[in-house]
């Protein structure tokens, strides 16, 4: 007769150890990002997200007050990452034009998972203007809205500096910011991982137009994308994350 391991239940396998709450929360955010980005927020069932991370539907509410609360956390994290990348690039480029081109090109240096996340942000941005009655959800919504304003302000300040240096023609920095970001955001209404167009190719096309709007040479985009591809052995964007497609 086969002996059982101490502590086993009638020969059944032990359950895997429970993950720490922070780890499980990140798993939920990753799966929700992929589902929201691939299938759409409205079309994604909260129960499907729970099943994908091996917990019951009601257990999701231990981590998020609602599906929309999870959405706001995804959006807030994405905007925070964008702002960190913005600050890093501006900080290491003393030349304003070099910083501008680096910012525009870097915005297309995304993994598949980050593309899904960007699609979520653009598709659901209007929601952040509607207050919520649920405390945790409202806090996440307010934080997301604040991050949108902070990022737009950072861009406006940066473009105003370009005007002061005579690189960019004088205009309203706020309107110019929205024009530049509007071109960028338009991509995520239709681009998905695995598209016929490469993200690097789309990026070069859009950045050329953004530079033209700013009164700069579109050729700077071609040169920058070519240099980035050469430095990465022909890869224009970062490798896709596992399961991100």
C-alpha positions in Angstrom: 0.0 0.0 0.0 1.4 3.4 -1.0 2.3 5.6 2.0 1.0 9.1 2.1 3.3 12.1 2.7 2.8 13.6 6.2 0.1 16.2 6.1 -1.3 15.1 2.8 -5.1 14.7 2.3 -5.9 11.1 1.3 -3.1 11.2 -1.3 -4.3 14.4 -3.0 -1.7 17.0 -4.1 -1.2 19.9 -1.8 -2.5 23.3 -2.8 0.2 25.7 -4.0 1.2 28.2 -1.3 -0.9 31.4 -1.2 0.6 34.4 -2.9 1.1 37.6 -1.0 -1.7 40.1 -1.5 0.5 42.5 -3.4 1.5 39.7 -5.8 -2.0 38.6 -6.5 -3.1 42.2 -6.9 -0.5 42.7 -9.6 -1.7 39.5 -11.3 -5.2 40.9 -11.4 -4.0 44.2 -12.8 -2.0 42.4 -15.5 -4.9 40.1 -16.6 -7.4 43.0 -16.5 -5.1 45.1 -18.6 -4.8 42.4 -21.2 -8.5 41.7 -21.3 -9.6 45.3 -21.3 -7.1 46.2 -24.0 -7.9 43.2 -26.2 -11.6 42.8 -25.8 -12.7 46.1 -24.4 -13.6 47.2 -20.9 -17.4 46.8 -21.3 -17.1 43.4 -23.0 -14.8 42.0 -20.3 -16.5 40.1 -17.5 -15.2 40.6 -14.0 -15.7 36.9 -13.4 -13.4 36.0 -16.3 -10.6 38.1 -14.7 -11.1 36.2 -11.4 -11.0 32.8 -13.2 -7.8 33.7 -14.9 -6.0 34.4 -11.6 -7.6 31.4 -9.9 -9.8 33.1 -7.4 -13.5 33.4 -6.9 -15.4 36.4 -8.2 -16.2 37.7 -4.7 -12.5 37.5 -3.8 -11.8 40.2 -6.3 -13.4 42.7 -4.0 -10.7 42.1 -1.5 -8.3 43.8 -3.9 -10.6 46.3 -5.7 -13.9 47.9 -4.8 -15.2 47.3 -8.3 -14.3 46.6 -11.8 -14.1 50.3 -12.4 -11.8 50.7 -9.4 -9.4 48.2 -11.1 -9.7 50.2 -14.3 -8.7 53.5 -12.6 -5.7 51.8 -11.0 -4.5 50.5 -14.4 -4.9 54.0 -15.9 -3.2 55.7 -13.0 -0.2 53.3 -13.2 0.1 53.9 -16.9 0.1 57.7 -16.5 2.6 57.5 -13.6 5.0 55.4 -15.8 4.6 57.9 -18.7 5.5 60.8 -16.4 8.5 59.0 -14.9 9.8 58.3 -18.4 9.2 62.0 -19.3 11.2 63.2 -16.4 14.0 60.8 -17.0 14.4 61.8 -20.7 14.2 65.5 -20.0 16.7 65.2 -17.2 19.4 63.4 -19.3 19.0 65.6 -22.4 20.5 69.1 -22.1 19.6 69.9 -25.7 15.9 70.8 -26.0 15.4 69.4 -29.5 17.2 66.1 -28.6 14.9 65.8 -25.6 11.8 66.4 -27.7 12.7 63.8 -30.2 13.6 61.3 -27.5 10.3 61.9 -25.8 8.2 61.3 -28.9 10.2 58.3 -30.0 10.2 56.7 -26.5 6.4 56.9 -26.4 6.3 54.1 -29.0 8.9 51.9 -27.3 6.3 49.7 -25.7 5.8 46.0 -24.9 2.6 44.3 -26.1 1.3 44.5 -22.5 2.0 48.2 -22.4 0.2 48.6 -25.8 -2.9 47.0 -24.2 -2.6 49.4 -21.3 -2.3 52.4 -23.5 -5.4 51.3 -25.4 -7.3 51.1 -22.1 -6.2 54.6 -21.1 -7.3 56.2 -24.3 -10.6 54.3 -24.6 -11.7 55.0 -21.0 -10.2 58.5 -20.4 -13.6 60.2 -20.4 -14.6 58.2 -17.3 -12.2 60.0 -15.0 -14.4 63.1 -15.2 -17.3 61.4 -13.5 -17.2 61.2 -9.7 -17.9 58.0 -7.9 -19.9 57.3 -4.8 -17.5 54.5 -3.7 -14.6 55.8 -1.5 -11.7 53.7 -2.9 -12.9 53.9 -6.4 -13.3 57.7 -6.1 -9.8 58.0 -4.7 -8.4 56.1 -7.6 -10.4 58.1 -10.1 -9.2 61.4 -8.6 -5.6 60.2 -8.6 -5.9 59.3 -12.3 -7.4 62.6 -13.2 -4.6 64.4 -11.3 -2.0 62.4 -13.2 -3.6 63.4 -16.5 -3.4 67.1 -15.6 0.2 66.7 -14.2 1.4 65.1 -17.4 -0.3 67.7 -19.6 1.2 70.5 -17.5 4.7 68.9 -17.8 4.4 68.8 -21.6 3.0 72.4 -21.7 5.9 73.6 -19.6 8.4 71.7 -21.8 6.9 73.1 -25.0 6.9 76.6 -23.6 10.6 76.3 -23.0 11.1 75.3 -26.6 9.3 78.5 -27.6 11.5 80.6 -25.3 14.5 79.1 -27.0 13.1 79.9 -30.5 12.9 76.2 -31.5 9.1 76.1 -31.6 7.0 78.9 -33.0 5.1 80.9 -30.4 1.6 79.6 -29.7 -0.6 78.5 -26.8 1.4 75.7 -25.0 -1.7 74.1 -23.7 -3.3 73.8 -27.1 -0.1 72.6 -28.7 0.3 70.0 -26.0 -3.2 68.6 -26.7 -2.5 68.6 -30.5 0.7 66.6 -30.0 -0.7 64.2 -27.5 -3.9 63.9 -29.5 -1.9 62.6 -32.5 -0.3 60.1 -30.2 -3.5 59.0 -28.6 -5.2 58.5 -31.9 -3.0 55.4 -32.6 -4.4 53.4 -29.7 -8.0 53.6 -31.0 -7.0 51.1 -33.7 -3.5 49.7 -33.2 -3.2 46.3 -31.5 -0.3 43.9 -31.0 0.2 41.8 -34.1 -1.1 44.4 -36.5 0.2 44.4 -40.1 2.0 47.6 -39.4 4.9 47.4 -37.0 4.8 49.7 -34.0 8.1 51.2 -35.0 6.7 52.0 -38.4 3.6 53.6 -37.0 5.7 55.5 -34.5 7.9 56.9 -37.2 4.9 58.0 -39.2 3.2 59.7 -36.2 6.3 61.3 -34.7 7.1 62.8 -38.1 3.6 64.5 -38.0 4.1 65.6 -34.4 7.4 67.2 -35.3 5.7 69.0 -38.3 3.0 70.3 -36.0 5.7 71.7 -33.7 7.5 73.4 -36.6 10.4 71.0 -36.4 11.9 68.8 -39.2 10.1 65.5 -39.7 13.4 64.0 -40.8 14.5 63.9 -37.2 12.0 61.1 -36.6 13.4 59.0 -39.5 16.9 59.4 -38.1 16.0 58.6 -34.6 14.0 55.5 -35.3 16.8 54.3 -37.6 19.4 54.8 -34.9 17.3 53.0 -32.3 16.7 50.0 -34.7 20.4 49.8 -35.4 21.3 49.8 -31.7 18.9 46.9 -31.1 19.8 44.8 -34.0 16.8 45.8 -36.1 14.2 45.9 -33.3 12.4 49.2 -33.2 10.5 48.5 -29.9 11.1 46.4 -26.8 10.4 42.7 -27.0 6.8 41.7 -26.2 6.1 40.4 -22.7 5.1 36.8 -22.4 1.4 36.4 -22.9 1.0 40.1 -23.8 -0.1 39.5 -27.4 
